[in-house]
């Protein structure tokens, strides 16, 4: 298991944060450790052998949110 932080594109309010959290909670074997609305980041714990950024964005596909690596933000 690793912990990795991602930037959340388009997360602007508490309702946005709740929607992101709700969608990602549906991803098996993914744990949300911290969601920071002020910095628009989310800290996730997951197994990189079975999950990736692509999986997280797939869970958010029907929203206007997406995750990106902070280094590419």
C-alpha positions in Angstrom: 0.0 0.0 0.0 1.2 3.5 -0.8 -0.1 6.9 0.1 -0.2 9.5 -2.6 -1.6 13.0 -2.9 -3.5 14.3 -5.9 -4.8 17.6 -7.0 -8.6 17.7 -7.6 -9.5 19.8 -10.7 -12.7 21.9 -10.3 -13.2 21.2 -6.6 -14.4 24.6 -5.3 -16.9 24.1 -2.5 -17.9 21.7 0.3 -20.5 20.1 -2.0 -17.9 19.4 -4.6 -15.6 17.8 -2.0 -18.5 15.6 -0.8 -19.2 14.5 -4.3 -15.6 13.6 -4.9 -15.4 11.7 -1.7 -18.7 9.8 -2.4 -17.5 8.7 -5.9 -14.1 7.6 -4.7 -15.5 5.7 -1.7 -17.1 3.4 -4.2 -13.7 2.3 -5.5 -12.8 -1.1 -3.8 -9.5 -1.1 -1.8 -9.1 2.7 -1.9 -8.9 4.6 1.3 -9.4 8.4 1.5 -7.0 9.6 4.2 -7.5 13.4 3.8 -9.5 15.7 1.6 -8.3 19.3 1.7 -10.8 21.7 0.1 -8.6 24.8 0.7 -5.6 23.3 -1.2 -7.8 21.2 -3.5 -6.0 18.0 -2.7 -6.8 14.5 -1.7 -4.6 12.0 0.0 -5.3 8.4 -0.9 -4.0 5.1 0.2 -4.1 2.2 -2.3 -2.2 -0.7 -3.8 -0.4 0.5 -7.0 -0.4 -3.0 -8.3 -4.2 -3.0 -8.6 -5.2 0.7 -8.7 -4.0 3.8 -10.5 -4.9 7.3 -11.3 -6.9 6.1 -14.3 -9.1 4.1 -12.0 -9.8 7.1 -9.8 -10.7 9.3 -12.7 -12.9 6.5 -14.1 -14.9 6.7 -10.8 -15.2 10.5 -11.3 -16.1 10.2 -15.1 -19.7 11.3 -14.7 -18.7 14.4 -12.8 -16.7 17.5 -13.8 -13.9 16.6 -11.4 -10.6 14.8 -12.2 -7.4 14.0 -10.2 -3.9 14.9 -11.4 -0.5 14.4 -9.9 0.4 17.5 -8.0 3.7 17.8 -9.9 1.8 18.2 -13.2 -0.8 20.6 -11.8 
